[in-house]
Amino acid sequence: MGGVDKGLVMLAGRPMAEHVIARLKPQVGRLVINANRNPAAYEAMGYPVISDTVGGHVGPLAGFLAAMRAVQAPYILTAPCDTPLVAPDLATRLWRTLEREEAELAVAHDGDYLQPLFALISVSLADSVERYLETGGRKIDRWYNTHRMATVDFSDVADSFANINNPEQRAEIESLLASDR
């Protein structure tokens, strides 16, 4: 997308992140936005904005850590800003499997691939992710594999993980959103 802040790219008349927020809000008790650029634009969406606490833009795990440190909750639910079709039961399905399997985190699987940015993670893992980042670790799946991870089947709604990386995908998803109205 040309290096622009994808969460602020307009999609069906509003910033892409607002579509994700609209789908996550009914699923969580408190919503926070992790953003390292354009904080004022994200604050205008009406939710607290937190930045990574680890410098150097080291990836999504740094955002997870920032959220774990910022919230007063036992778990965080994560989803990226460029996936506006988030499943309406993402949190419920992740929670049920996490609880049933007595896992520390639950991660969505679309039937073909693990979707590591769609996760329910115990905040008790904050020190672990911080140590991993401090030792140079960046790969989400490698960190996940050091914990009791439950994989949750979302193959029935695999399109809910469609992300936008180029103008063609943006047009396609915009068309899907228009047909949902």
C-alpha positions in Angstrom: 0.0 0.0 0.0 2.9 2.3 -0.6 4.1 2.6 3.0 1.0 4.4 4.2 -0.5 3.7 7.6 -3.0 1.0 6.6 -5.3 1.5 9.5 -6.0 5.0 8.2 -6.6 4.0 4.6 -10.2 4.8 3.7 -12.4 1.8 3.1 -16.2 2.1 2.4 -16.2 5.7 3.7 -14.2 5.3 6.9 -10.6 4.4 8.0 -9.9 0.7 7.7 -9.2 0.4 11.5 -12.7 1.6 12.3 -14.1 -1.5 10.5 -12.0 -3.7 12.7 -13.0 -1.7 15.8 -16.7 -2.1 14.9 -16.3 -5.8 14.8 -14.2 -6.2 17.9 -16.0 -3.8 20.2 -19.0 -6.1 21.0 -16.5 -8.9 21.8 -14.4 -7.2 24.4 -14.8 -5.3 27.7 -12.2 -2.7 26.8 -10.7 -1.8 23.5 -7.2 -0.2 23.0 -5.4 0.6 19.8 -1.7 -0.1 19.4 -0.2 2.5 17.0 3.3 3.8 16.6 2.4 6.4 13.9 -0.4 9.0 13.7 -1.6 8.7 17.3 -3.9 11.7 17.1 -5.8 10.1 14.1 -6.3 6.9 16.1 -7.3 8.8 19.3 -10.0 10.4 17.2 -11.6 7.0 16.9 -12.5 7.2 20.6 -10.3 4.6 22.2 -7.0 4.8 24.1 -3.9 4.5 21.9 -0.8 2.8 23.2 2.6 2.7 21.5 5.1 -0.1 21.6 7.2 -0.1 24.8 10.1 -1.8 22.9 11.9 0.4 20.5 12.9 -0.2 16.9 9.5 -1.3 15.4 10.2 -4.9 16.1 6.9 -6.2 15.0 3.5 -7.4 16.3 4.9 -9.0 19.4 6.0 -5.6 20.6 2.3 -4.4 20.2 1.2 -7.5 22.1 3.6 -6.6 25.0 2.4 -3.0 25.1 -1.2 -4.2 25.3 -0.4 -6.7 28.0 1.3 -4.0 30.1 -1.5 -1.4 29.5 -4.7 -3.4 30.2 -6.2 -4.4 33.5 -7.5 -7.7 32.2 -6.4 -11.4 32.3 -6.2 -11.7 28.5 -5.8 -9.6 25.4 -7.6 -10.3 22.1 -5.5 -9.2 19.1 -6.4 -8.5 15.4 -4.6 -6.4 12.8 -5.9 -3.2 11.4 -5.9 -4.4 7.8 -8.5 -7.2 8.2 -11.9 -5.5 8.3 -14.0 -8.7 8.1 -13.1 -10.0 11.6 -15.4 -12.8 12.6 -18.2 -11.7 15.0 -17.5 -14.7 17.3 -13.7 -14.5 17.3 -13.3 -13.9 21.0 -15.9 -16.6 22.0 -14.4 -19.3 19.8 -10.8 -18.5 21.0 -11.9 -18.4 24.6 -13.8 -21.7 24.5 -10.9 -23.6 23.0 -8.3 -21.9 25.3 -10.4 -22.9 28.3 -11.1 -26.4 27.1 -7.5 -27.1 26.4 -6.2 -25.2 29.4 -3.9 -23.2 27.2 -2.1 -20.0 27.7 -3.1 -18.6 24.4 -5.4 -19.5 21.5 -4.7 -18.7 17.9 -7.0 -18.8 14.9 -6.5 -21.2 12.0 -8.3 -20.6 8.7 -8.2 -24.2 7.5 -5.0 -23.7 5.6 -2.8 -21.4 7.7 -2.3 -20.3 11.2 -3.5 -16.7 11.6 -1.1 -15.6 14.3 -2.3 -12.0 14.6 -5.8 -13.3 15.7 -5.1 -14.5 19.2 -6.3 -14.5 22.7 -3.3 -14.3 25.0 -2.9 -14.5 28.7 -1.3 -11.3 30.0 0.7 -13.5 32.4 2.9 -14.1 29.4 4.1 -10.5 29.3 7.5 -11.2 30.9 8.0 -14.1 28.5 7.4 -12.0 25.4 9.5 -9.2 26.7 12.5 -11.6 27.3 12.0 -13.1 23.8 12.1 -9.6 22.2 15.1 -8.6 24.3 17.0 -11.7 23.0 16.3 -10.7 19.4 13.3 -12.9 18.8 10.7 -11.6 16.4 8.9 -14.7 15.0 5.4 -14.9 16.5 5.0 -18.6 15.8 8.4 -19.4 17.5 7.3 -17.5 20.6 3.8 -19.1 20.6 5.5 -22.6 20.4 7.2 -22.0 23.8 3.7 -21.9 25.5 0.6 -24.0 25.7 -1.1 -22.9 22.5 -4.6 -23.9 21.4 -5.3 -23.8 17.7 -8.9 -22.8 16.8 -10.5 -23.8 13.6 -12.1 -20.9 11.7 -12.2 -22.7 8.3 -15.9 -22.0 8.1 -15.3 -18.3 8.1 -11.8 -18.2 6.4 -12.7 -15.0 4.6 -12.8 -13.2 7.9 -9.0 -13.2 7.7 -8.8 -11.5 4.3 -6.3 -8.6 4.6 -5.6 -5.6 2.5 -2.2 -5.3 1.0 -2.8 -3.6 -2.3 -5.5 -1.5 -4.1 -7.0 -4.6 -5.7 -7.7 -6.3 -2.4 -9.0 -3.0 -1.1 -11.6 -2.8 -3.9 -12.6 -6.4 -3.4 -13.1 -6.1 0.3 -14.9 -2.8 -0.2 -17.3 -4.6 -2.5 -17.9 -7.3 0.2 -18.6 -4.6 2.8 -21.0 -2.8 0.5 -23.0 -6.1 0.0 -23.3 -6.6 3.8 -25.2 -3.3 4.2 
